[in-house]
Amino acid sequence: MATAAPLHATPAHNLSQSARAESNQTSVDSSFIPRGDAVVTLNYFRPPEDGSVPFNYVEKPPAGQPERNFGDFDIKVPIHDIRGEESKYTLDKDAFTVISNVPESAERDFTDDESIKKNYYPEVEKLILDNVPGSNRVFLFDHTIRRENPSAPRTPVTRVHIDQTRKSATQRVRHHLPEEADKLLNGRFRIINVWRPLNGPVQASPLGFASSSTLKDEDLIPIEHRYPDRTGETAGIKYSDSQKWYYLSGMRNDERLLLECFDSEASKPGSKVQGGRVPHTAFRDPRTPAGAPGRESIEVRALVFGP
């Protein structure tokens, strides 16, 4: 049974309480990498108080509108380190999986978008085709670089979420592949994020992810993601103590984390896919030493088709 949010509530904010606390630490250089199971603070969705449809404006909101109309709250949860047992977790069961010993990328700097598309995208496409059973076509539609410093355009997201819902996944297919959409939507289609650090091994702001098999359908709350020219949809997550959280300690640059945000197979009767959607968030590990370098990472989002 879900725990009532107000017992753990804080005022609505952009970063969780633990995130703000870390920013006040005195910088001390250290090479210590937190490992093993821990109890950490995660930031969860709180629905709008007036019962309205949750929304978030991607860019500047219209006059008189808030950037978003929903809140959040912090709660402490246990999190399990999967280091050494990575092979136990699969896309069909957990909606995440780890790939290790990936060759060094031809992309060196990860600062220029066109260079990333030229050098890194083909590597990601091959990685998916080689490691996602049944996949026979991949369309990479965007990427995000996150760097944990105040001047970075995008920083790690410290709120539990899923990037796509069924509605927005379907919209993605129609938006990027309109002429083939009807045919592609009749088969299996997925959205998979390929996540890696750029300055591993990760010490600060590791990525946490909950097994899809521990997530109930009612835990997902669609949030309108409002762009100037269209409205997409992400998912906020209601807290439930049935959700089981994991992370991969000290994640290296030669490791990739595949995060499945949507899988059309999950809704079919008798399917072996257990949900096909993985909640995830950056989190602040209380064991991270002051002065640890801020995490830098890239996530590439892919439409994956087949079989």
N, C-alpha and C positions, 0 to 999 in steps of 0.2 A: 504494500500500500504506500502511495506517495506521501512524503512528509510535507506538512503545510509550510508554504514559503515564509510567512511572516515570522516564524520562530528563528529564522536565520537571516532576516532581511537587513539590508543596508539601503541607503538612498540610491536612486538610480545614478549610474555613473558610466563613463566610457571604459575605464579600467577597473578591475577588481581591487578590493581592499589590499590584498597581498601584493598586487602589482605596484600599487602606489607606495607600499611600505618598502619594497626593494629599491625604488628609486631614491630613497633617503639614506641608503647605506653608504658608509664611507668606503671609498675604493681601496682595495688591497689586492695586489696581484696574487693569483693562486691558480694552480693547475688541477685542483681537485675536481673530479667528476662525480656527481651524486649517482649512486647506483642502488639497486634493490627496491623492495616495496616501501611505500611511504603513505602518509596521510597528507593530502594537499587540499588547498582551497580552490574550488571551481565556481565559476560565475554562470548562473542559470537564468533562463527566461522567466519574466513575470508578466502576465497578461495585462492589457490596458484596464484601468480601473472602471471605465465606463462600459466595458463589454464590446467595444468596437473592434473592427478588423485590425490586427496589428500591421503597421507599415513602417518602412524605413526609406528615406530619400537618399539615393546614392550621391547626388550632388546637392547644391543649395536648394532648400525647400521653398515653395511659394510663400509669399508674404502671409504672415499670420499662422503658418503651419510649423509645428516642431519638426526637427530632423527625424524623430521617431516618436511613437506614441505608447511604447511599452517600456517596462522597467526590467530590473534584474535583481538578483540577490546572490550572496556568497554562501557556500556550504562546504564543510569539510567532508571529503570522501577518501576511502582507501584506493590506492592505485598500485597495480602490479607491474613490475619490471619483467618484460618478456625476453630480456637478453639471455641467450643460451637455449631458449625454447621457441625460437621464432617459427619453426616449421609446424607448430601446433595450430597456427591461426591461418584461416583461409578466407578467400573472398566469399565463397558460397555460405559459409557458416557465420563468419565474423564481420564481413565486408571490409576487412583490411588484411594485408599480407606484406611480408618483408622480403626484399630481394637483396642479396649481399654480393660482394666481390664484383661490382659493376666496373667495367673498364673506365679509365680516366676519360673525361669528356674532351672533345675537340674544342669546346667553348671554354675559354680560360677566365674571362673577366666577369661575365654575367652583368654587364652594365648597359649594353646596347641591345635594344629589342630586336632589331633586324639581324644582328649577329646571333642572338639566341635562337631565333627562328631558323636561321640557316644551318647552324652547327649543332644545336642541342635538340631541336624538335625531331629530326630523323632518328636520333638515338632513343628518344622517348617512344616514338612509334614502334621501333624494333623491339624495345624492351617489353612493351605491352603485347605485341604479337607473339613474342617468344615465351611469355610467362602467364598470359591469361588464357586458359583453355577455351577453345571454341572461337576465339576472336579471329576474324578474317579481314576486318577493315577498321581503320582508326582515323579519326579526324580531330586534330588538335585545334581547339578554338581560342584559347588564351592562356596567359601565364601571369603570375604575380611574384615579384621579388619582395621579400620582407627583410628589413634590417632594423635591429633594435637600437635605434638612436633617434633623438628628437627631430633631426632634420630629414629623416627618411620619409619618402612619400607614403609607404605602407609599412606598418609595424605588425608584430605578431598579434593575432586576435585572441583576446582573453575572455571569450564568451562561448559557451557550449552551443554548437550549431551544426546544421547540415547545409551544404551549399545549394542543393537542388531538391525539388519535390517532383512528383510525377508530372504535374502541370508544367513546371519550368523545364524539365528534361525534354518533354514533348515539344515545347516551344523552341528549344535549342535545335532540335533536329530540323524543324520546319524553317527556322531562321537561317541556318548555315547550309542546308542541303535541300532547298525547297522543291527542286524538280524531282528528287528521288524520295521525298519524305514519306509519301503514302506507302511505298514499298518497304522502306526501311523500318517504319513503325509497325509493320505487320510481323517483323521478326524480333529477335532479341536485341535490345539496345541498352547500353549502360553509360553512365558518366563516371569516369575514374579520374581521380587526381593523383598525379605522380609527384611525390614530395621528397625533397632531399635538402640537407644542410649544405651551405656553401663554405662554412668555416668550422666544420666539425673537427674533433668530436664535440658534440653539443654539451655545454655546461649550464647555460641559462635558457629559460623559456622553452623547455622541451615541449613536444607535441604529445598531448594525451588523446586517446581514442577509446570509445566504448564499443564492446562487441554488439553487432546488430542483433545477435540472437538473444540479447538481454533487454532489448528495447521493445516496448509495446507500441502499437499503432497510435494509441491515444496519447502517447508521450510527445508526439510530433505536432507542432502548431505552425501552420503556414503563415509566413510573414510576407506581405507585399513588398517587393524590392523595386522601388519606383525610380526609373530612369527618366530623362527628359522626353524620350520618344517611345517608351514602352514600359510595361510593368512585368517584372519577373517574379519569382517566388523562391524564398529560402525557407528553412524550417528552424524555429526556435524549439528548445527542448524543455519539457516539464520535468522537474526532478522526480526520480523514483529510486528507492534504495535497491531495486532489482537490477539497476544498470551497473555493469561491471567495467571498470576503467583500467586501461593499460598504457604503458609507454615503453620505448626502447631506449635504455640509458646510453649516454655517450654516443649517440648516433653519428656515424662516420660519413665522409663525403662519398665513399664507394658503396653506400647503402641507399636503397630506395624504399619508400613506404607507399604502397598503393592503397588509396582510400576510395572505396566505392560509395558514391553519393546516391546512385539510383541504379536499379536493375529491374527491367520489365519482367523478368522471369519470376520475380518474387511473388507476384500477384496471381500466378497460375496455380490451379488446384493440383496438389500433389508435388509441387516443386520442391527441390532439395535446397533452394535458396532461402535462407532464414532472414528475411527482411530486406537485404540488399541496400542498407543505408547506414552509414557510420557517423555518429556524433563525434565531434572532435573539437579541440581547443588547445591553445597554448596555456601553460600553467606555470606558476612560480613555485619552484621547489624550495622549501625552507632550508634545505641543506646546501643550496648554491652559495659558494663563497662570495663575499663582497669583492668587487673588482673583476669578477669573471667576465670575459668578453661577451657582448650581446650576440644573441643568435642571428645568423643570416641564413636565409633559405629561399628556395624557389619551388613553386608548385605549378605544374602544367596540367591543364584540364582537357580531358579527351572524351569525345564520343566514341564508344566502342561497340561494334556491331558483330553479330554472329553468335552461335551458329545458326 
